[in-house]
Amino acid sequence: MTDEEFESEWDRCSVWINAALKYALGTHDIDDVKAEVMDPHNSAAFWPGEKCAVITQLSRWPKKTQLHFWLCGGDLDELVNVMRPQIEDWGRSWGATWFTTAGREGWQRVMKKYGYSPVWHVCLKDDEA
């Protein structure tokens, strides 16, 4: 994707990414996400769909590679039935064998039929709250 194409797609899709950020507990704003995607030393990737968008992160450890669906927004059907398989295939091409997502509890119901199962519960203590 050229820089011009990226900017056009980002402008079109950032509304969906921004909507997903309200569940990120204030860790990023839309400009932070764009900077991470544009940084060639970062593992974040931007996936624009027709009616949705996804931001992923690829993490590599000595014995596992993980593709994390970090921010997902827009049309749920397109996200899980069109984008998810393409993104998973891309992750596999980089050696990913773990595919994760985190978010509201409802994602567990949505993703179960695609082979995802809950494995962790996250507890947060926020000293700034």
PyMOL commands that set and color helices and strands:
alter all, ss='L'
color gray80, all
select helices_A, chain A and resi 3-21+30-38+76-93+106-112
alter helices_A, ss='H'
color red, helices_A
select strands_A, chain A and resi 44-48+52-60+65-74+98-101
alter strands_A, ss='S'
color yellow, strands_A
deselect
rebuild
show_as cartoon
